[in-house]
């Protein structure tokens, strides 16, 4: 009897992994806490054991960023900048802080002031900050006094230093700091040699490469309704080599009488936004910009917001509007991934 032989094709498939040293790629995930929220990271690797220490490096990097930009830490760089009341006095900024402030300045100018990192006095006035006071509608005089302390144009950036042009101007980078954290962690993981990974901090995301099955990463957008479950998905977006950030009014609001007021304040008027946009998602090359622009699109009129995005290279958006009858409608830029 002839000995049994594998068909040539099967034998070749068995031999090739041995010849080329092929090892199966795996997705390795870890999570933690930062910036008052959580982070989740998934890395595609052929050698999970070589990832030892990566989470510790990520945690150290996030601590550095928090020490620079958290307004909840009295010793942070941003807190020290805010305590410097005098105008005209140069404040030497770290590389991280200056980079984020530069992006903040760009966003402020690009959006015509719809995004403004100095808006905190208005946020506090409306009861969305750290105050324990019951929510109430501020009078016009109080709003005007707060507006006098708002305006990113009152901060000059010059060769690594920041200079206040008006006494009492303060900064809160909460709407872009998580995005910067995502970018910084993604840069760290790339430097460690990984080419496919997913970084998420508080819902802001950077996706690089592809999953182990070769498909792009798919990121869910939460259903923009107050009673929607945290895992209720409105739409999923395929993402690779891009960042994505979402802002919304459907979770954080106050009710006075029978009227609901959003936590997102228009820095130009001093009043909560009433654009009809309940969710804004931005896809862009970096998450710092995507994070800030998503907030700005909540403030801008939908037509003007989409028109702005259409003028920007490699940037796309999805706006979800709530109609008067409560139903939802999408406004999407031409190249939004689907």
ZAVOPA-630265 format. One line per 4 residues: their letters; for each residue z, y, x of C-alpha. Coordinates in pm, 1 decimal, padded with zeros to 6 digits. Each point is the difference from the previous one (the first is absolute). Layout:
# ZAVOPA-630265
A> Z:Y:X; ...
//
This chain:
# ZAVOPA-630265
XXXX> 00000.0:00000.0:00000.0; -00088.0:00344.5:00131.5; 00303.3:00223.6:00067.0; 00043.1:00279.6:-00253.1
XXXX> -00120.2:00338.6:00129.2; 00062.2:00345.8:-00145.8; -00309.1:00176.0:-00123.5; -00111.7:00245.5:00271.3
XXXX> 00079.7:00308.4:-00204.2; 00358.0:-00111.5:-00073.0; 00059.3:-00098.7:00360.2; -00123.3:00341.8:00112.9
XXXX> 00234.4:00176.7:-00241.1; 00292.0:-00200.6:00135.1; -00100.3:00061.7:00362.5; -00068.5:00375.7:-00021.2
XXXX> 00363.0:00107.6:-00052.7; 00097.4:-00197.6:00309.0; -00287.8:00144.9:00202.9; 00065.5:00362.3:-00087.0
XXXX> 00379.2:-00013.0:-00031.5; -00009.3:00104.1:-00365.7; 00332.9:00060.6:-00169.7; 00056.7:00084.8:-00361.2
XXXX> 00074.9:00362.8:-00084.6; 00311.9:00064.5:-00202.0; 00138.5:00296.4:-00191.2; 00350.1:00087.1:00118.4
XXXX> 00201.5:00249.0:-00205.0; 00324.2:00191.2:00045.9; 00174.4:00281.7:-00187.3; 00275.9:00255.5:00034.1
XXXX> 00129.0:00337.5:-00114.7; -00091.4:00349.7:00112.0; -00022.2:00355.6:-00135.2; 00202.3:-00088.0:-00308.4
XXXX> -00244.3:-00272.8:-00100.8; -00134.6:-00335.4:00123.8; -00279.4:-00105.2:00230.5; -00207.4:-00318.0:00007.9
XXXX> -00227.6:-00109.1:00284.3; -00238.6:-00295.1:00019.1; -00175.9:-00092.3:00323.6; -00277.4:-00255.6:00047.0
XXXX> 00057.4:-00194.7:00320.7; -00083.8:-00326.1:00173.0; 00333.6:00004.2:00182.1; 00293.8:00083.4:-00231.0
XXXX> 00246.2:-00069.7:00282.2; -00153.7:00288.3:00199.4; 00108.8:00245.3:-00270.6; 00363.6:-00025.4:00102.2
XXXX> 00136.9:00348.2:00037.9; -00273.2:00172.7:-00203.6; 00231.3:00080.6:-00290.6; 00258.9:00144.7:00238.7
XXXX> -00266.2:00229.2:00148.1; -00110.7:00102.5:-00348.6; 00358.5:00075.9:-00101.6; 00059.1:00210.0:00312.5
XXXX> -00317.3:00200.4:-00066.4; 00100.5:00065.2:-00359.5; 00346.3:00113.6:00108.7; -00167.1:00250.2:00234.2
XXXX> -00210.8:00138.7:-00283.6; 00297.1:00017.2:-00235.1; 00204.2:00183.9:00262.1; -00280.8:00252.7:00019.9
XXXX> -00091.2:00053.9:-00365.5; 00286.0:-00097.1:-00229.9; 00156.8:00294.7:-00179.7; 00294.2:-00228.8:-00082.0
XXXX> 00106.5:-00009.1:00367.0; 00169.4:00318.0:00118.6; -00089.6:-00082.8:00359.0; -00369.4:-00059.5:-00069.3
XXXX> -00268.5:00220.7:00146.7; -00112.6:00126.9:-00339.7; 00359.5:00086.2:-00096.7; 00041.0:00199.0:00319.8
XXXX> -00327.4:00181.4:-00070.6; 00114.9:00078.1:-00354.3; 00329.7:00139.7:00126.3; -00183.6:00240.9:00227.3
XXXX> -00017.3:00291.9:-00239.6; -00144.8:00276.6:00215.9; -00369.0:00077.2:-00008.5; -00199.8:00030.4:00320.4
XXXX> 00214.1:-00239.6:00205.6; -00200.7:-00289.0:00158.6; 00128.5:-00348.6:-00085.0; -00110.8:-00267.4:00252.5
XXXX> -00118.0:-00301.8:-00201.7; -00024.2:-00363.7:00103.7; -00342.8:-00161.2:00007.6; 00067.4:-00182.5:-00330.2
XXXX> 00131.9:00307.1:-00181.5; -00278.2:00225.2:00124.1; -00265.1:-00255.7:-00097.3; 00131.6:-00025.8:-00356.2
XXXX> 00038.0:00377.6:-00028.5; -00360.2:00039.7:00117.3; -00117.0:-00239.1:-00272.7; 00219.6:00188.2:-00247.5
XXXX> -00167.4:00326.5:00097.5; -00343.1:-00160.1:-00045.7; 00091.5:-00133.1:-00344.5; 00138.8:00337.5:-00108.6
XXXX> -00319.1:00181.6:00096.7; -00237.5:-00268.5:-00125.8; 00160.5:-00015.7:-00346.5; 00047.5:00373.4:-00044.0
XXXX> 00377.8:-00039.7:-00002.7; 00009.5:-00287.0:-00252.3; 00181.0:-00196.9:00271.2; 00280.1:00201.0:00157.2
XXXX> 00277.0:-00141.6:00217.9; 00226.3:00298.5:-00074.0; 00026.3:-00068.7:-00374.6; 00361.2:-00131.3:00015.5
XXXX> 00165.2:00316.8:-00146.6; -00202.1:-00050.9:-00319.9; 00069.4:-00373.6:-00009.8; 00373.3:00069.4:00026.2
XXXX> -00017.5:00274.5:-00261.4; -00151.5:-00236.2:-00255.8; 00268.1:-00262.6:00065.1; -00205.8:-00254.4:00194.0
XXXX> 00177.2:00044.7:00331.8; 00354.2:-00091.5:00096.8; 00170.4:00215.8:-00258.7; 00231.7:-00158.7:-00257.3
XXXX> -00061.8:00281.0:-00246.7; -00143.6:-00103.0:-00337.9; -00374.6:00062.7:-00037.1; -00094.9:00331.0:-00152.6
XXXX> -00303.2:00225.6:-00006.8; 00053.2:00275.9:00259.0; -00060.1:00358.9:-00104.2; -00296.8:00187.5:00137.1
XXXX> 00211.2:00207.6:00238.9; 00151.3:-00311.4:00158.7; -00344.9:-00152.7:00041.1; -00127.4:00317.0:00165.3
XXXX> 00293.7:00005.9:00242.3; -00077.1:-00359.3:00094.9; -00371.6:00080.3:00036.4; 00092.7:00268.0:00251.4
XXXX> 00124.2:-00282.3:00225.9; -00310.1:-00216.3:-00042.6; -00322.5:00012.2:00200.5; -00113.0:-00209.2:00295.7
XXXX> -00198.7:00302.8:00114.6; 00333.8:00140.0:00119.9; 00012.6:-00261.0:00277.7; -00213.4:00043.5:00311.8
XXXX> -00091.1:-00291.3:00227.4; -00066.4:00080.3:00362.9; -00030.0:-00247.8:00289.8; 00286.6:-00227.2:-00100.3
XXXX> 00225.0:00269.1:-00144.2; 00069.4:00108.1:-00358.9; 00070.5:00360.3:-00095.4; 00129.0:00119.3:-00337.2
XXXX> -00168.5:00312.9:-00127.1; 00253.6:00050.1:-00276.9; 00376.5:-00034.8:00008.4; 00138.2:-00294.1:-00199.3
XXXX> -00314.0:-00215.6:-00013.6; 00087.8:-00372.0:00008.0; -00208.3:-00315.8:00014.5; 00016.7:-00337.0:-00176.1
XXXX> -00261.8:-00251.2:00114.3; 00101.6:-00272.6:-00244.2; -00348.3:-00017.6:-00151.0; -00167.8:-00081.4:00333.4
XXXX> 00273.4:-00145.3:00223.5; -00038.7:-00354.2:-00138.0; -00373.2:00025.5:00061.4; 00065.5:00106.1:00357.2
XXXX> 00238.5:-00293.5:00037.1; -00276.1:-00235.4:-00114.7; -00242.6:00149.0:00253.8; 00253.2:-00019.3:00283.9
XXXX> 00087.0:-00364.0:-00072.6; -00368.6:-00091.7:-00030.6; -00061.5:00160.7:00339.6; 00287.5:-00200.3:00148.6
XXXX> -00135.5:-00328.2:-00139.8; -00350.7:00075.5:00128.8; 00143.3:00073.9:00344.6; 00169.0:-00342.3:-00011.0
XXXX> -00347.5:-00155.3:-00025.7; -00021.6:-00089.0:-00369.0; -00323.0:00076.0:-00186.4; 00077.4:-00112.7:-00355.9
XXXX> 00313.6:00121.9:-00171.9; 00142.7:00181.9:-00300.1; 00268.9:00269.7:00022.6; 00174.3:00133.0:-00313.9
XXXX> 00283.3:00251.6:-00023.7; 00117.6:00102.6:-00345.5; -00338.2:-00080.0:-00152.8; -00212.8:00176.7:00264.2
XXXX> -00229.0:-00239.0:00186.4; -00219.2:-00052.7:00304.7; -00225.0:-00307.3:00004.6; -00173.4:-00115.4:00316.6
XXXX> -00240.5:-00291.5:00039.1; 00008.8:-00283.2:-00253.6; 00220.6:-00271.3:-00141.7; -00003.7:-00355.0:00135.7
XXXX> -00257.2:-00099.1:-00263.3; -00238.8:00268.6:00125.0; 00035.0:00217.0:-00309.2; 00108.3:00363.9:00013.7
XXXX> 00358.3:00083.0:-00086.3; 00043.5:00082.4:-00368.3; 00249.5:00271.8:-00092.2; 00134.8:00047.3:-00351.8
XXXX> 00041.5:00334.4:-00174.8; 00300.0:-00000.4:-00232.0; -00063.7:00055.1:-00370.5; 00077.2:00371.2:-00051.1
XXXX> 00233.4:-00025.7:-00296.8; 00377.4:00064.8:-00000.4; 00080.3:-00337.8:-00155.2; -00238.0:-00203.6:00220.1
XXXX> 00155.8:-00269.5:00215.7; 00002.9:00061.1:00374.9; -00247.0:-00287.0:00043.0; -00230.5:00108.5:-00284.2
XXXX> -00340.3:00058.8:00161.8; -00245.6:00252.4:-00142.4; -00271.7:-00070.1:00254.0; -00041.7:-00174.1:00335.4
XXXX> -00186.3:00157.6:00290.2; -00166.3:-00189.8:00289.5; 00104.1:00165.3:00324.9; -00085.5:-00050.2:00365.7
XXXX> 00015.3:00254.2:00279.3; 00138.4:00262.4:-00239.3; 00322.6:00145.0:-00136.0; 00092.3:00040.8:-00365.0
XXXX> 00269.6:00208.3:-00168.2; 00088.9:00059.7:-00364.9; 00197.2:00278.1:-00165.9; 00106.5:00013.1:-00364.0
XXXX> 00205.9:00177.8:-00263.2; 00084.9:-00302.7:-00212.6; 00323.3:-00105.3:00176.2; 00177.5:00323.2:00089.0
XXXX> 00038.0:00262.0:-00272.4; 00255.8:00180.3:-00210.1; 00004.6:00046.8:-00375.8; 00120.0:00326.0:-00148.8
XXXX> -00010.8:00012.0:-00377.1; -00302.2:-00206.1:-00096.2; -00201.7:00097.5:00305.0; -00044.1:-00193.0:00324.0
XXXX> -00018.7:00185.5:00332.2; -00147.0:-00158.4:00313.5; 00182.4:-00002.0:00335.7; -00321.2:00124.7:00163.8
XXXX> 00014.5:00379.5:00006.4; -00304.6:00219.9:00045.3; 00101.5:00206.4:00304.9; -00232.3:00279.4:-00110.2
XXXX> 00154.1:00056.9:-00343.9; 00351.2:-00142.5:00031.0; -00039.5:-00224.2:-00306.3; -00038.4:-00379.9:-00036.8
XXXX> -00359.7:-00115.5:-00005.8; -00181.3:-00039.1:-00332.0; -00342.8:-00119.1:00112.5; -00005.2:-00320.6:-00205.4
XXXX> -00016.6:-00204.4:00322.4; 00268.4:-00270.1:-00002.0; -00109.2:-00180.1:00316.1; -00207.5:00095.3:00303.3
XXXX> -00111.0:-00250.6:00263.3; -00170.1:00100.3:00324.4; -00179.3:-00222.0:00251.3; -00043.1:00163.7:00341.6
XXXX> -00015.9:-00082.7:00372.2; 00369.3:00080.6:00051.7; 00301.0:-00029.9:-00227.6; 00161.1:00334.1:00083.6
XXXX> -00297.9:00181.5:-00148.1; -00039.2:-00245.0:-00290.8; 00368.5:00041.5:-00090.0; -00013.5:00378.7:-00009.1
XXXX> -00336.3:00023.7:-00173.9; 00114.3:-00237.2:-00276.6; 00282.9:00245.1:-00076.0; -00239.7:00295.5:00007.4
XXXX> -00234.1:-00172.4:-00247.2; 00288.9:-00024.7:-00245.1; 00023.1:00380.0:00013.9; -00369.5:00088.9:-00006.5
XXXX> -00216.0:-00005.4:-00311.7; -00176.7:-00339.4:-00010.6; -00352.9:00141.0:00033.1; 00096.2:00212.8:00299.0
XXXX> 00189.9:-00286.1:00161.1; -00288.7:-00245.8:-00021.3; -00243.0:00270.7:00117.0; 00218.5:00060.2:00306.4
XXXX> 00009.4:-00370.1:00083.8; -00378.1:-00027.7:-00036.5; -00034.6:00264.6:00273.2; 00220.5:-00191.8:00244.7
XXXX> -00145.4:-00260.3:00233.8; 00134.2:-00353.9:-00038.6; 00250.0:00096.0:-00274.6; 00000.3:-00134.4:-00357.6
XXXX> 00228.6:00032.7:-00302.3; 00090.2:-00147.2:-00336.4; 00169.0:00228.9:-00251.7; 00154.7:-00146.9:-00314.6
XXXX> 00027.7:00247.0:-00288.8; 00201.8:-00041.7:-00316.4; -00181.2:00106.7:-00314.0; 00184.5:00173.0:-00287.8
XXXX> 00010.6:-00332.4:-00188.0; 00175.1:-00165.5:00295.4; -00297.4:-00204.3:00121.1; -00104.0:00010.6:00365.6
XXXX> -00330.4:00108.1:00152.2; -00128.2:-00012.9:00358.4; -00164.0:00267.8:00211.7; -00143.8:-00159.6:00312.3
XXXX> -00177.9:00138.1:00303.7; -00340.6:-00148.6:00077.7; 00099.1:-00236.5:00280.0; 00337.9:-00125.5:-00119.2
XX> 00026.1:-00369.1:00097.2; -00022.3:-00260.5:-00273.6
//
